[in-house]
Amino acid sequence: MHEGPLRESGLGGPVRDPILSVSALTFRYEDMTMVFDLAVGRGDCLALLGPSGGGKSTLLNLIAGFETPLSGRLEIDGRDVTAVEPAGRPVTSLFQEHNLFAHLTVDQNVGLGLDPGLRLDAAQRRAVEEALQSVGLAGLGGRRPAQLSGGQRQRVALARSLVRRRPLLLLDEPFSALDPGLRLEMLDLVDRLRRDHGLTVVMVSHNPEDAHRIAPSTAFLCDGRIAVQGSTADLLADPPLSALAAFLGQGRRDG
């Protein structure tokens, strides 16, 4: 097992072998100044929980490069990517909108993750087939998105993320529009893919159940800050902050 250096993660204590390090990353949105400090261990799944407007999606967009910080530093896999364009970062993002092209087949939509021109060689075509098999869509490569269910379309988007072979997967509530049972099924699939492919996952959610199900670690965001980060089980069972307790619907004073 790889043993890496420890990095402090704010109120949550040290994180071993961080693949993602965010240091004083500052962003201004309307009248709110957001400042983020975060560390995520390699192979972990971290849930970002918090009220609407707290900065969860903004933080994800800063990590992906879709937003530009005013200051601070962002490292992924030991490399400073603060000024790197989104395409140059070892990151894949999955949103609620799966962004599949209706006129393309499933195979082609997944293949876009390898070559936007879809000029795939034999090895790349095998990679597409293997990704579809990993998400339970073997044999459906010739279909178009309209012939699939909502859950199947999200599986296609996941397969496209897999073929890109980026170590960091960012999820911005991609399953929130699905029925509860299907949402849990998709979360379990993400958890399996994380383990099988050695991914690190950062997941935005409004639902503490999502964190309970697949995220060993949780960071609670409030007012543009990470208020606390630590073990999901510990934070949700005994919230150390009144803001987190209120978010969870519990009564608790600050300790």
BELVENDA-V731353 format. One record per run of one state. SS is the DSSP state (a for helix, b for strand, c for the rest). FROM is the first residue (numbers start at 1). LEN is the number of residues. If there is no record, write none. Layout:
SS | FROM | LEN
SS | FROM | LEN
This chain:
c | 1 | 5
b | 6 | 3
c | 9 | 1
a | 10 | 3
c | 13 | 1
b | 14 | 3
c | 17 | 1
b | 18 | 12
c | 30 | 2
b | 32 | 10
c | 42 | 3
b | 45 | 5
c | 50 | 6
a | 56 | 9
c | 65 | 6
b | 71 | 6
c | 77 | 2
b | 79 | 2
c | 81 | 5
a | 86 | 3
c | 89 | 2
b | 91 | 5
c | 96 | 9
b | 105 | 1
a | 106 | 6
c | 112 | 10
a | 122 | 13
c | 135 | 9
b | 144 | 1
a | 145 | 3
c | 148 | 2
a | 150 | 14
c | 164 | 4
b | 168 | 5
c | 173 | 7
a | 180 | 18
c | 198 | 2
b | 200 | 5
c | 205 | 3
a | 208 | 7
c | 215 | 2
b | 217 | 6
c | 223 | 2
b | 225 | 7
a | 232 | 6
c | 238 | 4
a | 242 | 7
c | 249 | 7
